Amino acid sequence: MSSATSLKRQVSPRALLSALLLTMPMLLAMLAVTATPARAEHPTAFMQRVANELINAQRLGGGAAFAGVLRKHADVPYIGHVSLGTYAQRLAQAERPNYYNGMIKFISNYAAKEAGKYPVNRAIVTAATEEGGKGVYVDTTIELKSGETYDVRWWLTRQGTTFKVRDAQVVGFWMSPFLKNLFENYITENGGNPKALVVALNR
């Protein structure tokens, strides 16, 4: 006798109907969850959350705290590509993961070193542009513990239901050109080989 035949004899139609009625509410709830798309995060809410995480990283101190925030919220491949400038196509695909890790390490260590000089009290999101094909810009006011304030504009691009940070403009100056200039100059001074930069970033 097959197991299927045995099962039919053991379970009556009435028992099957009762089981179905008991599980129907659960099934409907599961279908409702899977059928409803995840709610997209508003850019201002995203940026406030990231700003708070950066402030917390500053309070914790050390490059590792900043690195965690960058890995989670920065558009690392885009920033890495732009920062290589004219040498972007010369870096082999196999070297890119090492390059990205080194870049994050470099930025994080620099941020940790400088953060102590400018302790932040809070960040306040003040406005956001309308989201378009190139992303959205979110403005924040950074308040230092000294009472001084300065403005930062963040460039965000949508990634599914949330965003990634591509650049930041501080007091009118975008940060990516500075990183690009620094990296390009180092590569030029080291024989035009991007791998020299990868080695330096990972030291």
C-alpha positions, -999 to 999 in steps of 0.1 A, spaced: 0 0 0 14 34 -10 20 62 16 -4 84 -4 -32 58 -1 -25 53 36 -27 91 42 -61 93 24 -75 66 47 -62 82 78 -74 118 71 -111 123 66 -125 150 42 -140 167 73 -106 169 90 -90 183 59 -117 210 56 -112 219 92 -75 222 88 -79 244 57 -103 267 75 -79 270 104 -49 279 82 -67 301 57 -62 334 77 -25 327 80 -22 320 42 -41 351 34 -18 372 57 13 357 40 -1 364 6 -8 400 16 27 405 28 44 391 -3 20 409 -27 26 443 -11 58 461 -23 81 473 4 75 510 13 101 532 -3 121 552 22 119 590 19 153 606 11 151 629 41 144 600 65 173 581 49 197 610 52 188 617 88 194 581 97 228 580 80 238 614 96 229 600 130 250 569 123 280 590 113 277 611 145 276 579 165 307 567 146 325 599 156 316 593 192 328 557 191 361 568 174 383 548 152 382 541 115 363 508 119 332 527 130 332 550 100 340 521 77 308 503 88 287 533 79 304 537 45 300 500 35 263 501 44 253 535 28 279 547 3 277 539 -34 312 524 -32 316 511 -68 305 545 -82 328 565 -59 357 542 -66 353 545 -104 350 583 -103 380 586 -80 403 567 -104 396 594 -131 415 587 -163 429 555 -149 395 539 -142 398 515 -172 433 504 -164 424 488 -131 417 451 -136 384 437 -124 402 413 -102 418 442 -83 386 462 -78 375 445 -45 409 452 -30 407 487 -43 373 494 -28 384 480 6 415 501 5 395 532 -4 370 527 24 399 522 48 416 554 36 385 575 39 375 560 72 409 565 88 411 601 76 376 608 89 384 593 123 416 613 125 398 646 117 366 640 135 381 647 169 389 683 158 352 691 150 329 672 174 294 673 161 264 679 183 237 670 158 227 670 121 194 685 110 179 676 76 165 709 62 153 702 26 154 678 -4 150 684 -41 125 665 -62 139 630 -70 148 627 -107 167 604 -130 201 613 -115 189 610 -79 181 635 -52 199 661 -32 193 664 5 205 694 25 215 692 61 228 717 87 256 703 109 258 718 144 291 715 162 294 713 199 312 747 198 279 761 185 292 767 150 271 754 120 278 746 84 258 732 55 262 699 37 244 688 6 243 651 -1 238 635 -35 217 603 -32 207 577 -58 179 552 -53 188 516 -47 155 496 -45 135 509 -16 163 530 -1 193 551 -13 231 552 -15 253 582 -10 274 592 -40 289 625 -29 288 653 -4 291 691 -9 306 709 21 306 747 21 301 747 -16 328 721 -25 321 686 -37 343 659 -21 347 636 -51 370 659 -71 394 661 -41 396 623 -39 399 620 -77 428 645 -78 446 628 -49 443 593 -64 451 604 -100 482 622 -88 494 592 -68 490 569 -98 508 593 -121 537 596 -97 539 558 -96 543 550 -132 507 553 -142 498 519 -126 466 519 -106 478 488 -87 503 510 -69 474 529 -55 457 497 -44 488 486 -26 491 520 -8 455 521 2 457 487 18 488 493 39 
